[in-house]
Amino acid sequence: MQNLPVYAIVFLCGALVLYLFQKLISAIDKSERKYPNTMDPKIIHHMVDNYRINHLDAINKTLGLDDAHSVSFDLKTLKKFITDIEYQTKKRNSSIGIAALGIRFYYAAYPKEGEWENMANEKAIGKDYAQKHTLIMIPTLKKKINQGSNLDYDFNPLDETTFIIKERENDRPVTLMAMSSDAGDAQSRQVMAQNHGQLIPPAEAAVEIY
C-alpha cells in the first residue's frame, strides 16, 4: 500500500507524456496542413498561355483539331489510384515504403475515330475525345543505382517482376525487367494505370479560371 502513491505518480506522468506527445503530433499535422504548396496566379496564367499560344496552336493548325487544353480527375479517383498503388505494392513487397513510390504523367492522345475499335473496353470515353490530348498516370518506384543516385522507374504494382531493376548489356542505362510473358491470370497481364479524365474541349470551358 505504501507504494500506491508512487505508482499513481508514475501513471500520471506517463499519461501526461502520452498526452503531450499526441498534442505535438497533432500540432505537426496541423502545421503541415496549414502551409500547402502554392503558386502565383500570374505565373500560372503565363505558363498556361505559353502552352495555348505556342504548342496548342501549332497542334490545332497541323492536325486540324480543336485539341484539349486541360484534363481533370475527381478527388475520389485520384485517392483510389494512390491507395491502390500503396496497397498492391505492399501486398507484394512489404519493405517498400511510401517515400519510394510516385506517379509519372505521360502526355498521350486518343486514337483517331476510325481506330476506335481498339478502345472497345474503354466505355467511359466518347468518340468526341478522338485524337485529343490526355494524361495517363503510371506508378513509379525509386531505386538507387551506380554511385547511389536515385531514379524513379515505371513499374507495375500488380506484377512483382517489375519491382526488380536489371542492368542491360554493354553498360546501357539500367531498366526495369519486362513483365512476365507467361503470367497465368488476367490481372497480371494488366498494367496499373489511370486515364479517363474530363477533357476540355469537348467539355465546357466555362468552368476554367486559367
Residue pairs with C-beta under 8 A, 6 or more apart in sequence:
41 210
44 210
45 210
48 69
48 210
51 69
52 69
56 67
56 69
59 65
59 67
59 133
60 66
60 67
63 131
65 131
65 132
66 201
67 131
67 132
67 133
67 201
68 129
68 132
68 133
68 134
68 199
68 200
68 201
68 202
69 133
69 200
69 201
70 199
70 200
70 208
71 133
71 134
71 135
71 197
71 198
71 199
71 200
72 197
72 198
72 200
73 194
73 196
73 197
73 198
77 194
77 196
78 194
81 103
81 137
81 194
82 103
84 157
84 192
85 101
85 103
85 139
85 157
85 192
86 98
86 101
88 157
88 158
88 192
89 96
89 101
89 139
89 141
89 157
89 163
90 96
92 157
92 160
92 163
93 160
93 163
96 141
96 163
99 142
100 141
100 142
100 143
101 139
101 140
101 141
101 142
102 139
102 140
102 141
102 142
102 152
103 137
103 138
103 139
103 140
104 137
104 138
104 139
104 140
104 152
104 154
105 135
105 136
105 137
106 135
106 136
106 137
106 138
107 133
107 135
108 133
108 134
108 135
108 136
108 195
109 131
109 132
109 133
109 134
110 119
110 125
110 129
110 130
110 131
110 132
110 134
111 118
111 119
111 130
111 131
112 130
112 131
113 127
113 130
113 131
116 127
116 130
119 125
122 195
122 196
124 196
125 196
126 202
128 202
129 199
129 202
132 199
132 201
132 202
133 199
134 195
134 197
134 199
135 195
135 197
136 193
136 194
136 195
137 193
137 194
137 195
138 154
138 191
138 192
138 193
139 154
139 155
139 156
139 157
139 192
140 152
140 153
140 154
140 155
141 152
141 153
141 155
141 163
142 150
142 151
142 152
142 153
143 150
143 151
143 153
143 165
143 174
144 150
145 151
145 165
145 174
146 174
151 174
153 165
153 175
153 176
154 162
154 176
155 162
155 163
155 176
156 162
156 179
156 191
156 192
157 192
158 187
158 188
158 190
158 191
158 192
159 179
159 180
159 183
159 188
159 191
161 177
161 178
161 179
161 180
162 176
162 177
162 178
162 179
164 176
164 177
165 174
165 175
165 176
165 177
166 174
166 175
166 176
166 177
167 174
168 174
168 175
179 188
179 189
179 191
180 188
183 189
200 207
200 208
